[in-house]
Amino acid sequence: MKILLVTPPLTQLNTAYPATTQLVGFLRSRDLEAEQMDLSIELIEALFTGPKLEEIFELANQKEKLSKQNKIILQQADFYCRTIEPVMRFLSGKDNSLAQRFCNPDFWPRSKRFPSDDDLEWGFGMIGNHDRAIHLCTLVLKDISDFIQQTIDPHFELIRYAESLCLRLPEFQPLQKELEKPLSLIDKWMLDLFSKRIDETKPGMVGFTIPFPGNLYSALRCAQWLRKEHPEIKICLGGGYVNTELRSLTDHTVFDYADYIVYDDGELPLLRLLTGGELIRTLYRSENGEIVRANFDSKENISFSDTGTPNYDGLLENNYINLIELTNPMHALWSNGRWNKMMLAHGCYWGKCAFCDGSLDYIRRYETTSIDLIVNRMEAIMQQTGQSGFHFVDEAASPALLRKLSEEIIRRKLTLSYWTNVRFEKSYTPELCYIMAQAGCIAISGGLEVASPRILKLINKGITIETARESMKNFADAGIMTHAYLMYGFPTETAQETLDSLEVVRDLFENGYMQSAFWHRYAMTIHSPSGQSPESVGAKRIHIPSGSFANNEIPFTTPHEIDLDYYGKGLNLATYNYMQGAGYDMKVPDWFK
């Protein structure tokens, strides 16, 4: 049976999301017919064209009430329709000669998010014309996307699609009501693309990867269309959202849209579905309407060594686009560049953090393979894609593994670049950081979390502020950029500890040890040590009935309640300024006034 694997809208637009490439590589290694499509970038390619924008503006012009900003954009409709296709050619790397023209601020209509000349000068200097042009084009696309969301389709966002609808969805009914509504204009265009691919590939099964809440709505819209137009095609759902949110699913209504839901690594469940073997970690609805959980708790898996090399066949013709929303160079890596995404190892070698979903397979099961096999896979991917940049999407790459990887890259005399996620531990010595940089490491990201000694110990992070600072310094000295994941609102964290954390962050930015950071508001999840034992971190679970659809976040109370909205605003404002090289002279408490 042939399977078509689909990444539904919307994920990042500069490179392919890795789920389908990994699964296609594995399934083809087992001589199975597998194809893939990135419906996310294909929708954006189709949407951002002159004729489609004309249709959008004509429809919006019929609205009785428009905001001042949207009226201004509508007045510039001819400009946007005329320039959108050159903009997309430029962002996809097909016409770099436009950089000189697009980097000129006077070329563009002014909007609320348009940067000042001083900001552009600080971010790009006198000769950073190409990145300056990408930045300005990105802001234009964001303006158009806001316009579409506010006038045509409330679910549309440039990166996420209907995310607010699916962020917290304990019951399926609200989403079902949306799916029962008439198709929006964006829905119709999406389904036009999807239906053409179905006609071309004629699959016996379609599998949707749903990595984030924002992919759920569009996946089910496509599944809804399949049910009506091609009832003979089997439908399967999987991915990160499914693995974390839908593990305790009891509402069988979702099976009106799908035949199967598979969990954890998809290689073995899909292999069994396609070859008629015994189902594993698979849910389906029986003839009498009950949900069957086939071998749901099985630990059987394909070994990491046998999962195959990611395969990009079917995605190479997509016009992925580079975006730079913020001028910060480390922050831009996520959305700028066609990174080959792959894993160095399965799971997390630490796996003890109190906030992390450590009970789930993707973190709990740590498994490595030979470094020769890893670098062989890298060379095969470079040969296929023509791209030499790698983003290793591991939960946390170990220092020992990165040493072996870097030494093998140097031994083979490969010229490439890579970045990955790490833990800021003492093993990142000046010598190791130098070897990594020589092999092509340009950046790392890692969790500093709450920069408070007490909280770091409470969450069992296994690092100290001192070791994190030293490893960051060593990365910086080697010319490797650093991004830190930060957290606020952890149980028992006081207001003063929150301020102290920001003081540590300010110091790391000012000294050049950290180039980018992002604050996440702590959420207690049912799969984490803190969620499974809230009292271990000083919290008390608030018991509410479990939802019949999505269950993940746990409400809780703590003795030291602080205004998280208030502190979150100050933390993000301060860190945004630090990333722009500003605000170091302000006292930390002043950000919260």
C-alpha positions as CSV (number, residue, x, y, z in Angstrom):
1,M,0.0,0.0,0.0
2,K,1.3,3.4,-0.9
3,I,1.3,6.1,1.7
4,L,1.4,9.9,1.3
5,L,2.8,11.7,4.3
6,V,1.6,15.3,4.7
7,T,2.8,18.2,6.8
8,P,-0.3,20.4,7.1
9,P,-0.2,24.2,7.4
10,L,1.5,25.9,9.0
11,T,5.0,25.1,10.2
12,Q,8.3,27.0,9.6
13,L,8.6,28.2,6.0
14,N,12.4,28.2,5.5
15,T,13.0,24.4,5.6
16,A,11.1,21.2,5.7
17,Y,9.8,19.9,9.0
18,P,11.7,16.7,9.7
19,A,8.9,14.2,10.5
20,T,8.0,13.1,7.0
21,T,11.6,13.1,5.7
22,Q,12.5,10.7,8.5
23,L,9.5,8.4,7.9
24,V,9.9,8.4,4.1
25,G,13.6,7.5,4.5
26,F,12.7,4.6,6.8
27,L,9.7,3.2,4.8
28,R,11.6,3.3,1.5
29,S,14.5,1.4,3.2
30,R,11.9,-1.3,3.8
31,D,10.9,-1.2,0.1
32,L,7.5,0.4,0.8
33,E,6.0,3.1,-1.5
34,A,6.1,6.4,0.5
35,E,5.7,9.9,-0.8
36,Q,5.5,13.2,1.0
37,M,4.2,16.8,0.6
38,D,4.8,19.9,2.6
39,L,1.3,21.4,2.3
40,S,2.5,24.2,4.6
41,I,5.0,25.8,2.2
42,E,2.8,24.9,-0.8
43,L,-0.1,26.9,0.6
44,I,2.2,29.9,1.2
45,E,3.6,29.6,-2.3
46,A,0.0,29.6,-3.8
47,L,-1.3,32.3,-1.5
48,F,1.4,35.0,-1.9
49,T,0.8,35.6,-5.6
50,G,-0.6,38.6,-7.4
51,P,-3.9,37.0,-8.4
52,K,-4.6,35.5,-5.0
53,L,-3.9,38.8,-3.2
54,E,-6.2,40.6,-5.7
55,E,-8.9,38.1,-4.7
56,I,-8.2,38.7,-1.0
57,F,-8.3,42.5,-1.3
58,E,-11.5,42.4,-3.4
59,L,-13.2,40.3,-0.7
60,A,-11.9,42.5,2.1
61,N,-13.1,45.6,0.3
62,Q,-16.7,44.4,0.7
63,K,-16.3,44.5,4.5
64,E,-18.2,47.2,6.2
65,K,-15.8,47.8,9.1
66,L,-12.0,47.8,8.8
67,S,-9.4,49.0,11.2
68,K,-7.3,52.0,10.3
69,Q,-4.3,49.9,9.6
70,N,-6.3,47.6,7.3
71,K,-7.7,50.5,5.4
72,I,-4.2,51.7,4.8
73,I,-3.1,48.3,3.6
74,L,-6.2,48.2,1.3
75,Q,-5.2,51.5,-0.1
76,Q,-1.8,50.0,-1.0
77,A,-3.4,46.9,-2.6
78,D,-2.0,47.6,-6.1
79,F,1.5,47.9,-4.6
80,Y,1.3,44.6,-2.7
81,C,-0.2,42.7,-5.7
82,R,2.5,44.1,-8.0
83,T,5.4,43.3,-5.7
84,I,4.4,40.1,-3.9
85,E,5.8,37.7,-6.5
86,P,9.2,39.4,-6.8
87,V,9.3,39.4,-3.0
88,M,8.7,35.6,-2.9
89,R,11.3,35.0,-5.6
90,F,13.8,37.0,-3.6
91,L,13.0,35.3,-0.3
92,S,13.3,31.8,-1.9
93,G,16.7,32.7,-3.2
94,K,15.7,32.8,-6.9
95,D,16.4,36.5,-7.5
96,N,19.1,37.9,-5.2
97,S,19.6,41.0,-7.4
98,L,16.5,42.5,-5.7
99,A,18.3,42.8,-2.4
100,Q,19.6,46.3,-3.3
101,R,16.2,47.6,-4.1
102,F,14.3,45.8,-1.3
103,C,16.8,47.0,1.4
104,N,15.8,50.6,0.8
105,P,13.1,51.6,3.4
106,D,11.7,54.1,1.0
107,F,10.6,51.3,-1.3
108,W,8.0,50.1,1.2
109,P,4.7,51.4,2.5
110,R,5.0,52.3,6.2
111,S,3.3,50.3,8.8
112,K,3.1,49.9,12.6
113,R,5.9,47.3,12.6
114,F,8.2,49.2,10.2
115,P,11.6,49.7,11.8
116,S,13.3,53.1,12.2
117,D,16.4,54.0,10.2
118,D,18.4,53.8,13.4
119,D,17.2,50.3,14.1
120,L,18.1,49.2,10.6
121,E,21.5,50.8,10.8
122,W,22.2,49.0,14.1
123,G,20.9,45.7,12.9
124,F,22.6,45.5,9.5
125,G,25.1,48.3,9.2
126,M,26.1,49.7,5.9
127,I,26.7,46.5,3.9
128,G,24.2,44.0,5.3
129,N,21.9,44.7,2.4
130,H,20.7,41.1,1.8
131,D,19.7,40.4,5.3
132,R,18.2,43.9,5.6
133,A,16.1,43.2,2.6
134,I,14.9,39.8,4.0
135,H,14.0,41.6,7.2
136,L,11.9,44.2,5.5
137,C,10.2,41.7,3.2
138,T,9.4,39.6,6.3
139,L,7.7,42.5,7.9
140,V,5.6,43.1,4.8
141,L,4.5,39.4,4.8
142,K,3.6,39.8,8.4
143,D,1.5,42.9,7.6
144,I,-0.3,41.0,4.8
145,S,-0.9,38.0,7.1
146,D,-2.4,40.2,9.8
147,F,-4.7,41.7,7.1
148,I,-5.8,38.2,6.0
149,Q,-6.5,37.1,9.6
150,Q,-8.5,40.2,10.5
151,T,-10.5,40.4,7.3
152,I,-10.7,37.0,5.6
153,D,-9.8,34.1,7.9
154,P,-9.5,34.5,11.7
155,H,-7.5,31.2,11.9
156,F,-4.7,32.3,9.5
157,E,-1.2,33.1,10.8
158,L,2.0,33.1,8.9
159,I,3.6,30.3,11.0
160,R,0.7,28.8,13.0
161,Y,-2.8,28.0,11.7
162,A,-5.8,28.0,14.0
163,E,-3.4,27.6,17.0
164,S,-5.5,29.5,19.4
165,L,-8.5,27.2,18.6
166,C,-6.5,24.1,19.5
167,L,-4.1,25.3,22.3
168,R,-6.4,24.0,25.1
169,L,-9.0,21.6,23.7
170,P,-10.2,19.2,26.5
171,E,-13.3,18.5,24.4
172,F,-13.5,17.9,20.6
173,Q,-16.8,19.7,20.2
174,P,-15.5,23.3,19.7
175,L,-13.2,22.1,16.9
176,Q,-15.9,20.0,15.4
177,K,-18.2,23.1,15.2
178,E,-15.4,24.9,13.3
179,L,-15.1,22.0,10.9
180,E,-18.8,22.0,10.3
181,K,-18.7,25.7,9.1
182,P,-18.3,26.5,5.4
183,L,-14.8,26.5,4.0
184,S,-12.9,29.7,4.3
185,L,-11.1,31.1,1.2
186,I,-7.8,29.9,2.6
187,D,-9.3,26.4,3.3
188,K,-10.4,26.2,-0.3
189,W,-7.0,27.0,-1.7
190,M,-5.4,24.5,0.7
191,L,-7.8,21.8,-0.4
192,D,-7.2,22.6,-4.1
193,L,-3.5,21.8,-3.6
194,F,-4.1,18.8,-1.5
195,S,-6.7,17.3,-4.0
196,K,-4.2,17.7,-6.9
197,R,-1.5,15.7,-5.0
198,I,-4.0,13.0,-4.1
199,D,-4.9,12.7,-7.8
200,E,-1.3,12.5,-8.8
201,T,-0.1,10.0,-6.2
202,K,-3.2,7.9,-5.7
203,P,-2.3,6.7,-2.2
204,G,-4.0,3.9,-0.3
205,M,-3.2,5.8,3.0
206,V,-2.6,9.4,3.9
207,G,-0.7,10.2,7.1
208,F,-0.7,13.6,8.7
209,T,2.0,14.7,11.1
210,I,0.6,17.1,13.7
211,P,3.6,18.5,15.6
212,F,1.9,21.5,17.0
213,P,-1.7,22.7,18.0
214,G,-1.7,24.9,14.9
215,N,-1.5,21.9,12.6
216,L,-4.6,20.1,13.9
217,Y,-7.3,22.1,12.2
218,S,-5.8,22.0,8.8
219,A,-5.0,18.3,9.1
220,L,-8.7,17.6,9.9
221,R,-9.9,19.8,7.1
222,C,-7.9,17.7,4.7
223,A,-9.1,14.5,6.3
224,Q,-12.7,15.7,6.1
225,W,-12.3,16.3,2.4
226,L,-10.7,12.8,2.0
227,R,-13.7,11.2,3.8
228,K,-16.1,12.8,1.3
229,E,-14.2,12.5,-1.9
230,H,-12.0,9.4,-1.4
231,P,-13.6,7.2,1.3
232,E,-11.5,4.3,0.2
233,I,-8.3,6.0,1.4
234,K,-7.2,5.2,4.9
235,I,-6.3,8.2,7.1
236,C,-3.7,8.2,9.9
237,L,-2.7,10.9,12.5
238,G,0.5,11.2,14.5
239,G,3.1,13.6,15.6
240,G,4.1,15.7,18.6
241,Y,0.7,17.1,19.5
242,V,-0.8,13.6,19.3
243,N,1.9,12.1,21.5
244,T,1.5,14.7,24.3
245,E,-2.1,15.8,24.2
246,L,-4.1,12.8,23.0
247,R,-2.8,9.9,25.0
248,S,-5.9,9.6,27.1
249,L,-8.4,10.2,24.3
250,T,-11.8,8.8,25.0
251,D,-14.0,10.8,22.5
252,H,-14.4,8.5,19.4
253,T,-15.7,11.4,17.3
254,V,-12.3,12.2,16.0
255,F,-12.5,8.8,14.2
256,D,-15.1,10.4,11.9
257,Y,-12.0,12.1,10.4
258,A,-9.3,9.4,10.8
259,D,-9.0,5.6,10.7
260,Y,-5.9,5.4,13.0
261,I,-4.0,7.4,15.5
262,V,-0.4,6.3,16.1
263,Y,1.8,7.3,19.0
264,D,5.5,7.9,19.7
265,D,8.0,7.1,17.0
266,G,6.0,6.4,13.8
267,E,8.3,4.0,12.1
268,L,7.1,0.7,13.6
269,P,3.3,1.7,13.9
270,L,3.3,2.7,10.2
271,L,5.2,-0.3,9.1
272,R,2.6,-2.6,10.8
273,L,-0.3,-0.6,9.3
274,L,1.2,-0.8,5.8
275,T,2.2,-4.4,5.8
276,G,-0.6,-6.0,7.8
277,G,1.4,-6.8,10.8
278,E,0.2,-6.7,14.4
279,L,-0.8,-3.1,15.3
280,I,1.3,-1.4,17.9
281,R,0.7,1.9,19.8
282,T,-2.3,2.5,17.5
283,L,-5.9,3.6,18.3
284,Y,-8.9,2.9,16.1
285,R,-12.6,2.7,16.4
286,S,-14.2,-0.8,16.4
287,E,-17.4,-1.6,14.5
288,N,-19.5,-1.1,17.7
289,G,-18.0,2.4,18.1
290,E,-15.5,1.7,20.9
291,I,-11.9,2.9,20.9
292,V,-9.4,0.1,20.6
293,R,-6.0,0.7,22.0
294,A,-3.8,-1.8,20.2
295,N,-0.6,-2.6,22.1
296,F,-0.7,1.0,23.4
297,D,1.9,0.5,26.1
298,S,4.3,-1.6,24.1
299,K,8.0,-0.5,24.3
300,E,8.9,-2.3,21.0
301,N,10.6,0.1,18.5
302,I,12.9,0.2,15.5
303,S,16.4,0.8,16.8
304,F,17.8,4.2,16.1
305,S,20.5,2.7,13.9
306,D,17.9,1.1,11.6
307,T,15.6,4.1,11.1
308,G,17.3,5.1,7.9
309,T,18.5,8.3,6.3
310,P,16.0,11.2,6.1
311,N,14.8,11.5,2.5
312,Y,13.8,14.8,0.9
313,D,12.4,13.4,-2.3
314,G,9.2,15.3,-3.1
315,L,10.2,18.4,-1.2
316,L,13.2,19.6,-3.2
317,E,11.2,21.6,-5.6
318,N,9.4,23.6,-2.9
319,N,10.3,27.3,-2.7
320,Y,11.1,27.5,0.9
321,I,11.5,31.2,2.0
322,N,14.0,32.9,4.3
323,L,12.5,35.1,7.0
324,I,14.1,37.4,9.5
325,E,11.6,38.9,11.9
326,L,14.1,40.1,14.5
327,T,17.5,41.5,13.6
328,N,19.2,39.3,16.3
329,P,21.5,36.9,14.3
330,M,21.0,33.9,16.7
331,H,17.2,34.3,16.7
332,A,17.2,34.4,12.9
333,L,18.6,30.9,12.6
334,W,15.1,29.3,13.2
335,S,13.6,31.0,10.2
336,N,16.5,31.9,7.9
337,G,18.3,29.2,5.9
338,R,17.5,25.8,4.5
339,W,18.7,23.6,7.4
340,N,18.9,19.8,7.0
341,K,17.2,18.6,10.1
342,M,18.2,15.3,11.7
343,M,18.9,13.7,15.1
344,L,22.3,12.6,16.4
345,A,20.7,10.4,19.1
346,H,17.2,9.4,20.2
347,G,15.9,10.8,23.4
348,C,17.7,12.8,26.2
349,Y,20.8,11.5,27.9
350,W,19.9,13.5,31.1
351,G,16.1,13.0,31.1
352,K,15.6,14.2,34.8
353,C,14.3,17.7,34.6
354,A,11.2,18.2,36.7
355,F,9.3,20.2,34.0
356,C,10.1,18.0,31.0
357,D,7.9,15.2,29.6
358,G,10.5,12.6,30.7
359,S,8.0,9.8,30.9
360,L,7.3,9.9,27.1
361,D,9.3,7.7,24.7
362,Y,10.9,10.6,22.7
363,I,12.7,11.7,25.9
364,R,12.9,8.6,28.1
365,R,14.5,6.2,25.6
366,Y,18.1,7.4,25.0
367,E,19.7,5.5,22.1
368,T,22.8,6.3,20.1
369,T,24.5,4.8,17.0
370,S,28.0,4.9,15.5
371,I,29.4,8.3,14.6
372,D,30.4,6.8,11.2
373,L,26.7,6.1,10.4
374,I,25.7,9.6,11.5
375,V,28.2,11.3,9.3
376,N,27.4,9.0,6.4
377,R,23.8,10.1,6.7
378,M,24.9,13.7,6.7
379,E,26.9,13.2,3.5
380,A,24.0,11.5,1.9
381,I,21.6,14.3,2.8
382,M,24.0,17.0,1.6
383,Q,24.3,15.1,-1.7
384,Q,20.5,15.0,-2.1
385,T,19.6,18.5,-1.0
386,G,22.7,20.4,-2.1
387,Q,22.6,22.1,1.3
388,S,25.5,21.8,3.9
389,G,23.8,23.3,6.9
390,F,22.4,21.0,9.7
391,H,20.1,21.6,12.6
392,F,20.4,18.6,14.9
393,V,17.0,18.5,16.6
394,D,18.0,16.4,19.6
395,E,16.5,17.0,23.0
396,A,20.1,17.6,24.1
397,A,23.2,16.5,22.3
398,S,25.8,15.2,24.7
399,P,29.3,16.7,24.9
400,A,30.9,13.3,24.2
401,L,28.8,12.8,21.1
402,L,29.5,16.3,19.8
403,R,33.2,15.7,20.3
404,K,33.1,12.5,18.3
405,L,30.9,14.2,15.6
406,S,33.3,17.2,15.3
407,E,36.4,15.1,15.2
408,E,34.9,12.9,12.4
409,I,33.8,15.9,10.4
410,I,37.3,17.3,10.6
411,R,38.9,13.9,9.8
412,R,36.7,13.7,6.6
413,K,37.6,17.3,5.7
414,L,34.0,18.2,5.3
415,T,32.9,21.9,5.0
416,L,29.6,22.4,6.7
417,S,27.8,24.2,9.4
418,Y,25.6,23.0,12.3
419,W,23.8,24.0,15.4
420,T,22.0,22.0,18.1
421,N,20.5,22.0,21.6
422,V,22.8,21.3,24.6
423,R,22.9,21.4,28.4
424,F,25.2,24.1,29.7
425,E,27.4,21.8,31.7
426,K,31.1,21.9,32.6
427,S,32.1,19.4,29.9
428,Y,32.0,22.3,27.4
429,T,35.6,23.2,27.9
430,P,37.6,25.7,25.8
431,E,39.2,22.8,24.0
432,L,35.9,21.1,23.1
433,C,34.2,24.4,22.0
434,Y,37.2,25.1,19.8
435,I,37.0,21.6,18.1
436,M,33.2,22.1,17.6
437,A,33.8,25.5,16.0
438,Q,36.5,24.1,13.7
439,A,34.0,21.4,12.6
440,G,31.4,24.0,11.7
441,C,29.3,24.6,14.9
442,I,28.0,28.1,14.6
443,A,25.4,28.2,17.4
444,I,23.9,26.3,20.2
445,S,20.7,26.6,22.2
446,G,20.1,25.3,25.7
447,G,18.0,25.6,28.8
448,L,19.2,27.9,31.4
449,E,15.6,27.8,32.7
450,V,15.3,29.7,36.0
451,A,18.6,31.4,36.7
452,S,18.2,30.9,40.5
453,P,20.4,28.4,42.4
454,R,17.5,27.1,44.5
455,I,15.1,26.6,41.6
456,L,17.8,25.0,39.4
457,K,18.3,22.5,42.1
458,L,14.5,22.0,42.6
459,I,13.9,21.3,38.9
460,N,16.9,18.8,38.9
461,K,18.5,20.5,36.0
462,G,21.9,19.1,36.9
463,I,23.8,22.4,36.2
464,T,24.6,25.5,38.2
465,I,24.6,29.1,37.2
466,E,28.4,29.1,37.5
467,T,28.9,26.1,35.2
468,A,26.4,27.5,32.7
469,R,28.1,30.8,32.6
470,E,31.5,29.2,32.1
471,S,30.3,27.0,29.3
472,M,28.6,30.0,27.6
473,K,31.8,31.9,27.9
474,N,33.7,29.1,26.2
475,F,31.2,28.9,23.4
476,A,31.5,32.7,22.9
477,D,35.3,32.6,22.9
478,A,35.1,30.0,20.2
479,G,32.8,32.2,18.1
480,I,29.7,30.1,18.7
481,M,26.4,32.0,19.3
482,T,24.2,31.0,22.2
483,H,20.4,31.0,22.7
484,A,19.0,30.3,26.1
485,Y,15.6,28.9,27.0
486,L,14.3,30.6,30.1
487,M,11.4,29.9,32.4
488,Y,9.3,31.8,34.9
489,G,6.4,30.9,37.2
490,F,7.9,27.6,38.4
491,P,6.2,26.5,41.7
492,T,7.5,28.3,44.8
493,E,9.5,30.8,42.7
494,T,9.3,34.2,44.4
495,A,9.2,37.6,42.9
496,Q,12.7,38.3,44.1
497,E,14.0,35.1,42.5
498,T,12.4,36.2,39.2
499,L,14.2,39.5,39.4
500,D,17.5,37.7,40.3
501,S,17.1,35.5,37.2
502,L,16.7,38.5,35.0
503,E,19.8,40.0,36.6
504,V,21.8,36.9,35.6
505,V,20.4,37.1,32.1
506,R,21.3,40.8,31.8
507,D,24.9,40.0,32.9
508,L,25.3,37.2,30.3
509,F,24.0,39.4,27.5
510,E,26.2,42.4,28.5
511,N,29.3,40.2,28.6
512,G,28.6,38.7,25.2
513,Y,28.1,35.2,26.5
514,M,24.5,35.0,25.2
515,Q,23.1,36.4,22.0
516,S,19.4,35.4,22.2
517,A,16.9,34.1,24.7
518,F,13.2,33.4,25.2
519,W,11.1,33.2,28.3
520,H,8.6,30.4,28.6
521,R,5.8,30.5,31.2
522,Y,6.0,27.2,33.2
523,A,3.3,24.8,32.5
524,M,2.8,21.6,34.6
525,T,2.2,18.7,32.2
526,I,0.9,15.3,33.0
527,H,4.0,13.5,31.6
528,S,6.6,15.4,33.6
529,P,8.0,14.5,37.1
530,S,6.5,17.7,38.5
531,G,3.1,16.8,37.0
532,Q,3.2,13.3,38.3
533,S,4.3,14.4,41.7
534,P,3.4,18.1,42.2
535,E,4.3,18.1,45.9
536,S,7.9,17.3,45.0
537,V,8.2,20.9,43.7
538,G,6.0,22.5,46.3
539,A,2.8,22.6,44.3
540,K,-0.7,21.3,44.9
541,R,-2.7,19.9,42.0
542,I,-6.1,21.4,41.4
543,H,-8.3,18.4,40.5
544,I,-10.6,18.9,37.6
545,P,-12.3,16.3,35.4
546,S,-10.1,15.0,32.6
547,G,-11.2,16.0,29.1
548,S,-12.3,13.4,26.6
549,F,-10.1,14.8,23.9
550,A,-6.8,16.6,24.7
551,N,-5.2,16.4,28.1
552,N,-1.7,17.7,28.9
553,E,-1.5,20.8,31.2
554,I,-2.4,20.4,35.0
555,P,-3.7,23.4,37.0
556,F,-2.0,23.9,40.3
557,T,-1.5,26.2,43.2
558,T,1.7,27.1,45.1
559,P,2.3,29.0,48.3
560,H,4.1,31.8,46.5
561,E,1.7,33.1,44.0
562,I,3.0,36.0,41.9
563,D,1.4,38.0,39.1
564,L,2.8,36.0,36.1
565,D,1.2,38.2,33.5
566,Y,2.9,41.2,35.1
567,Y,6.3,39.6,35.4
568,G,6.1,37.9,32.1
569,K,5.7,41.3,30.4
570,G,8.7,42.8,32.1
571,L,10.9,39.8,31.4
572,N,10.1,39.8,27.7
573,L,10.5,43.5,27.4
574,A,13.9,43.5,29.1
575,T,15.2,40.5,27.1
576,Y,14.0,42.0,23.8
577,N,16.1,45.0,24.5
578,Y,19.1,43.0,25.6
579,M,18.9,41.1,22.3
580,Q,19.1,44.5,20.5
581,G,22.1,45.4,22.6
582,A,20.2,48.0,24.6
583,G,18.9,48.5,28.2
584,Y,22.0,47.2,30.1
585,D,22.2,50.4,32.1
586,M,18.6,50.0,33.4
587,K,18.2,48.5,36.8
588,V,16.3,45.2,36.6
589,P,13.3,46.3,38.8
590,D,12.7,49.2,36.4
591,W,11.5,46.8,33.7
592,F,8.5,46.0,35.9
593,K,7.2,49.6,36.4
